[in-house]
Amino acid sequence: MMKGTSDSSKSVLLLNPPGRKMYLRDNYSSPESKASYYWQPIDLLVQSGFLKNDFNVEVLDAIVEKKTNNDVLQLLAAKPYYSVLSLTGSASWPEDFELFEQIKQQHPQIILALTGNLPLFRYNEIFATHSFLDVVLLDYTTNDYQNYLLGKTELLQKIVYRTPDNKITVVDKKLPREFSFSVPQHKKFNHRLYRLPFAVRQPATVAIGSAGCPHKCDFCVASEINYRFRNTDNLIEELKAITAMGFKEVGFTEFMFEVNRHRALEICNRIIAEKIDITWSCNCRVDTLDEELLTRMKQAGCHTIQFGIESGDQAVLDMHSKRYKVTTARETIALCNKVGIRTFGNFILGLPGDTENNMRNVGKYARSLGCTNAVFSTLVPDFGTSLRDKVVQEGKMEDKLTTFSSTDKVFEKPLNGVTPDKLLAIRRKVMIDFYLHPKFIYDNFIKVKSFYELKAKVAFGLKMLTRI
Ligand code: SF4
C-alpha cells in the first residue's frame, strides 16, 4: 500500500472478467443474462467515482467487450497497474479464479481486490485457499478500497485484507445509514455495448439510490445486507451529471427504490422540479406503493417497475417471510396499469412449501395479475441467505463452494419434493402459458415506446423462445 498520498499516475483497473457465458456479477448477485441484456456493473461504477481523484482509473468489461483471459493479461503486461478490482460470483468463480491465479503469477506486485456475492459471504475460505487474493470489499458503497490503496487503514470500515506477514485482517464496522460518492465515471464504460432490460431510450446507464434491504425474505441476498440510503442531493447531482453526459435513461439497480416513501417522493419531486430529462426503471415491493407515489414516479420519468412477487400462495409467501398479502400484488399491479407504468414480475419456482399444482399455474397467475412481463426462476439457496442455512441443516444440500447461477439452477435433491426434471418441465409450461399468450405479445410488441425498445423486445422474445 502507498502511504497517505494520492497518485493519479498510478493506474487501477476495474475489471469484469471474461466468461464463457454472459455472467452478471454485480450487486452481490450472480445470474447469467438470459435474454442478451447486460448493464454496466454497478460495483465498478460506484468505485470509479471514489477513485477518480486519486488514481488513473481504467475499465475493462471483458464480457461485453468479448475479451479473453489472454487479452486481460496482455493489458496488464502493457503497463504497471497498481491494483485490479475485479468482480466475481457464484456462477463463474472457477473461471475467474483461473485468471486471478495467472494475474498474480505474472504480476505479483499488483494488489488484487474482489467484490461480489462469493467473496462477501465466503471470504474466509477464499483467503485460506487462494494466495492470489489481497483484498475483499464487504460493501462497494464505501470508499474503503480507495483508503486501502492510499494506506489510510485507520479509515477502513468494511473490508478484509491480507497483511504483508500473511495475516487476514477483517474490518467490519457499522456503517452510517446515509452514504454518498463522487459522480462515477460513466463514460469509461462503453454504453454502446450494454442493453438494459427495460430501457426505452438510449444511451442508458445504471445508478443506485440505496444499498441492501430492510426486509427479511429468507431466499434473498439483499436481506443480509444492511439497508442504507444515498444522500438525495448526491443522487440528484449524479442524475444531472449523467444527463449532461448525454444519457437519456437510467436503471436504478438497487434492491428497493421505495423503502422510505417520503424519500422516494422527494427524489421524484426533485427530478420534476429540476427538469432532469431522464426516463427510468426500478425495483419495488408491491406493498409500499400507492397511487400518489406511482403518479409522481411516472411524472418523474419512471416507465417500468420490477416486483418480486415470487408466488401466488399466501402460505408460501408467509413461510419465506415475504410479508405481503397476495391481494396487494393484484391491487398494486392494477394501480401501475392505471397510472401507465409497466410491470415486470419475478416469480420463483421450487420454494419449499410450494406445491406442484401452484407452480404449474404461475404463468397464468402472472397474466391474471396484469404483469406486462415476467421472469420465472428456479429457486437457488444463495450464499449468505437464511434459506441456505436451513436447507443445509436439513441435509438437503451441502454447504460447499459450487457454481450456480443465482436465478437458475436445479439442485439434485429437490427442496420441495418436486424432482429436478419435473421442475424444469413445470417451468417450461409456465413460460409457454405466459410468453405465448396474445396479451404478452400485445403488451410487449405492439405497445412499445420506441424503435430501440422494439428491437430489444424482439431480441428478448427470440431468446425466450429458445429457452422454452
Ligand atoms: S426479496 Fe425484495 S423485499 Fe425481500 S429481501 Fe429481497 S429485495 Fe428485500
Residues whose N, C-alpha, C, O or C-beta is under 5 A from the ligand:
A	BS01	SF4	C213 H215 K216 C217 C220 A222 S223 F255 G308
